[in-house]
């Protein structure tokens, strides 16, 4: 028996999220189907389906470039041949970029130290055919104000105000290491790095950012919403299509070094 970790990329538009759900097509159901097909074809007879453990769930419509998944195989895997075959079975909007053997105590979710999400906003009056997987916002946005608002999220806090009302998870404390908006041309990327995220947390944070901008409210309102621990005080949960899980880290988060000018 050997344990392997793979890095999975996907466009989540056509899936009901990452986690297996009854009568729904999900990233996990497609991945386990492909793994089972491939491993059986290589002469292995597993005692049931290939069970995968994801670093964390992503909602319906959310994408990933760095989703980490572990599974156990009853015989050794040759990485290069396995990746080529697996990607040949998977749908075109799901792929696996790497595979490596990991220690028995590795756990894709529990061993994770931080997660990095990015939300893409296109800020211009008219849409473009090339705007896929981003949110079009026609009204001008002030990135300096957005960053002032995001600064209130840094550190360890109760993020109840930004948690979906449908979530029953009682664990609401997260540590945010980075929260920043960067503008390049008409593209604004909101990046948030934290040890963990609540259900709908990033989408609600960005929705609150846009509420502050659209209504010309003070950036400090973000801090007031955070302290309120009340979902009704935050902005809307916006479209999942601009959101991507970029990275899962398994060592302590190290802030990017700033290059002095």
C-alpha positions in Angstrom: 0.0 0.0 0.0 1.3 3.5 -0.9 -0.2 6.9 -0.4 -0.1 9.5 -3.2 -0.8 13.2 -3.4 -1.9 14.8 -6.7 -2.5 18.4 -7.7 -5.8 18.8 -9.5 -6.8 21.6 -11.8 -10.4 22.2 -12.9 -12.9 24.6 -14.4 -15.8 24.3 -12.0 -18.5 25.7 -14.2 -20.1 22.4 -15.1 -19.9 20.8 -11.7 -21.9 20.8 -8.5 -18.8 21.6 -6.5 -15.8 19.4 -5.6 -17.4 17.1 -3.0 -19.3 13.9 -4.0 -23.1 14.5 -3.8 -25.9 12.1 -4.6 -27.1 12.3 -8.2 -24.7 15.1 -9.0 -21.6 15.3 -11.2 -18.8 16.7 -9.1 -15.0 17.0 -9.4 -14.6 14.2 -6.8 -17.0 11.8 -8.6 -15.2 12.3 -11.9 -11.7 11.9 -10.4 -12.6 8.8 -8.5 -14.2 7.3 -11.6 -11.0 8.0 -13.6 -8.7 6.7 -10.9 -10.8 3.5 -10.5 -10.8 2.9 -14.3 -7.0 3.4 -14.6 -5.9 1.4 -11.6 -8.2 -1.5 -12.5 -6.8 -1.5 -16.1 -3.3 -1.8 -14.7 -4.1 -5.2 -13.1 -5.0 -4.1 -9.6 -8.2 -5.3 -7.9 -9.0 -2.7 -5.3 -11.4 -3.6 -2.5 -14.0 -1.0 -3.5 -13.8 2.4 -5.2 -10.7 4.6 -5.0 -11.4 7.0 -2.2 -10.0 10.5 -2.5 -9.5 13.1 0.2 -9.5 16.8 -0.9 -7.6 19.6 0.8 -11.0 21.3 1.1 -14.3 21.6 -0.7 -15.0 24.2 -3.4 -18.5 25.3 -4.2 -20.4 24.8 -7.4 -18.8 26.9 -10.2 -15.5 27.5 -8.3 -12.3 26.7 -10.1 -8.9 25.4 -9.0 -5.3 25.4 -10.1 -3.8 23.9 -6.9 -6.4 21.6 -5.3 -4.4 18.8 -3.5 -5.9 15.4 -3.2 -4.6 12.2 -1.6 -5.5 8.5 -2.2 -4.1 5.1 -1.4 -3.0 2.6 -4.0 -2.4 -1.1 -3.5 0.6 -1.1 -5.7 3.3 1.4 -6.7 2.5 4.0 -9.4 4.9 5.1 -12.2 4.3 8.9 -12.1 4.8 10.0 -15.7 2.9 7.1 -17.3 0.1 7.4 -14.7 -0.4 11.1 -15.3 -0.6 10.7 -19.0 -3.1 7.9 -18.7 -5.2 9.7 -16.0 -5.5 12.9 -18.0 -6.5 10.9 -21.0 -9.5 9.5 -19.0 -10.6 12.7 -17.2 -13.0 15.2 -18.8 -11.2 18.1 -20.6 -12.1 20.6 -17.8 -10.3 18.5 -15.2 -6.6 17.7 -15.2 -3.9 16.5 -12.8 -0.6 18.4 -13.0 1.6 16.3 -10.6 1.7 13.2 -8.4 4.1 12.2 -5.7 4.3 9.5 -3.0 3.7 11.0 0.5 4.2 9.6 4.0 1.5 7.6 5.7 0.7 10.5 8.1 0.1 13.0 5.2 -3.5 14.2 5.0 -4.5 16.5 2.1 -6.8 18.5 4.4 -5.5 18.2 7.9 -1.8 18.6 7.0 -2.6 21.9 5.1 -1.1 25.0 6.7 -2.6 27.6 4.4 -4.9 28.1 1.3 -4.6 30.8 -1.3 -7.7 32.0 -3.2 -7.9 34.6 -6.0 -11.0 36.4 -7.2 -10.9 38.0 -10.7 -12.8 41.2 -11.4 -12.9 42.9 -14.8 -13.5 46.6 -14.3 -14.7 48.2 -17.5 -17.9 49.4 -19.1 -18.3 46.7 -21.7 -17.9 42.9 -21.6 -15.5 41.0 -23.7 -15.6 37.5 -25.2 -12.3 36.9 -23.3 -13.8 37.7 -19.8 -14.5 34.1 -18.9 -14.0 33.1 -15.3 -14.1 36.6 -14.0 -16.8 39.1 -12.7 -17.6 42.1 -14.9 -18.1 45.3 -12.8 -19.0 48.3 -14.9 -18.7 51.0 -12.2 -15.1 52.2 -11.5 -13.5 50.6 -8.5 -10.9 52.3 -6.2 -8.2 49.7 -5.5 -6.6 51.9 -2.7 -10.0 51.9 -0.9 -10.4 48.2 -1.5 -7.0 47.5 0.1 -7.8 49.7 3.1 -11.0 47.7 3.6 -9.2 44.3 3.2 -6.6 45.3 5.8 -9.2 44.9 8.6 -9.4 41.2 7.8 -5.7 40.4 8.6 -5.0 38.3 11.7 -7.1 35.8 13.7 -10.8 36.7 13.8 -14.3 35.2 14.1 -15.5 35.3 10.5 -19.1 34.5 11.2 -20.2 37.6 9.2 -18.8 36.1 6.1 -20.1 32.5 6.5 -23.0 31.1 4.6 -26.2 30.9 6.6 -26.5 27.4 5.3 -23.3 26.2 7.0 -23.7 24.4 10.3 -19.9 24.2 11.0 -19.4 25.7 14.5 -15.7 26.5 13.8 -15.7 30.1 12.7 -12.2 31.4 13.6 -9.7 31.8 10.8 -6.3 33.4 10.5 -5.9 35.6 7.4 -2.2 36.1 6.4 -2.8 38.2 3.3 -5.7 40.2 1.8 -4.8 42.3 -1.1 -6.3 43.7 -4.3 -4.0 44.3 -7.3 -4.9 46.1 -10.5 -3.4 45.3 -13.9 -5.0 47.1 -16.7 -8.7 46.6 -16.3 -8.2 43.3 -14.3 -8.4 43.5 -10.5 -7.3 40.4 -8.6 -8.3 40.0 -5.0 -6.0 37.5 -3.3 -6.7 36.1 0.2 -4.4 33.7 2.0 -5.6 32.0 5.3 -5.1 28.9 7.3 -8.7 27.9 6.5 -11.9 29.3 5.0 -15.5 29.2 5.8 -18.3 28.2 3.4 -18.7 31.1 0.9 -16.2 33.2 2.9 -14.2 34.6 0.0 -17.2 35.3 -2.2 -18.9 37.2 0.7 -15.8 39.2 1.4 -15.6 40.3 -2.2 -19.3 41.0 -2.2 -18.8 43.2 0.8 -15.9 45.0 -0.9 -18.1 45.7 -3.9 -21.0 46.9 -1.6 -18.6 49.4 0.0 -17.4 50.7 -3.4 -20.9 50.8 -5.1 -22.4 52.7 -2.1 -19.3 54.9 -1.5 -19.2 53.7 2.1 -16.1 54.1 4.4 -13.6 51.3 4.0 -13.7 50.8 7.8 -17.1 49.3 7.4 -15.3 46.0 6.6 -14.0 46.0 10.2 -17.4 46.8 11.6 -19.0 43.9 9.7 -16.2 41.6 10.9 -16.8 42.6 14.5 -20.6 42.3 14.2 -20.3 38.5 13.7 -23.6 38.8 11.8 -24.1 37.6 8.2 -26.9 40.1 7.6 -24.4 43.0 8.0 -22.1 41.8 5.1 -22.6 42.2 1.4 -24.0 39.6 -1.0 -22.4 36.3 -1.9 -21.3 37.0 -5.4 -20.9 34.7 -8.4 -18.5 31.8 -8.0 -17.1 32.1 -11.6 -14.4 34.5 -10.7 -13.0 32.4 -7.8 -10.0 30.0 -8.0 -8.2 28.0 -5.4 -4.7 28.7 -6.4 -2.5 27.0 -3.9 -2.6 24.8 -0.8 0.6 25.0 1.4 1.9 22.4 3.7 4.6 24.4 5.5 4.0 27.7 7.4 3.0 30.6 5.2 5.9 32.9 4.2 4.8 36.4 3.1 6.2 37.4 -0.3 9.3 39.5 -0.1 8.7 43.1 -1.3 11.1 44.3 -3.9 12.3 47.8 -3.0 12.2 50.4 -5.8 
